[in-house]
Amino acid sequence: MAPKVAEALTLKDLMTGDYPPPVPLVEGLLVEGGAAVWSALWGTGKTWLALELARCVAAGDSFLCHFPTKQGKVLFLDQEGTPGGHKDRLVKLERTDGTSAWTCPSGSSTSPGCT
């Protein structure tokens, strides 16, 4: 049997149920099991930013050298891009030493992806 992905709750269920607190995936931005939808004009960097967020979670690096992440699997949904285009962008985001192309000021993060 497939795991339950979503469950419909009544207001009463939600208010009286015993649910665990949300677990941060990206501190201050996203919780485990959550989702993010970014909207802006074309050409403003949404896909680049979303791919960097996905890369940071997959690698366990701090996002933008500021937001700690919990390493985990990522589901990246994009209705406009192609796998080849995303791969090209991820290659550009990844440095040859395996860290992010986002360079952090020295000492700004303890994450291995931010040097």
Secondary structure as UniProt FT lines:
FT   HELIX           11..16
FT   STRAND          24..26
FT   TURN            27..29
FT   STRAND          30..31
FT   TURN            32..33
FT   TURN            42..43
FT   HELIX           46..59
FT   TURN            64..66
FT   HELIX           83..93
FT   TURN            96..97
FT   TURN            106..107
FT   TURN            112..113
//
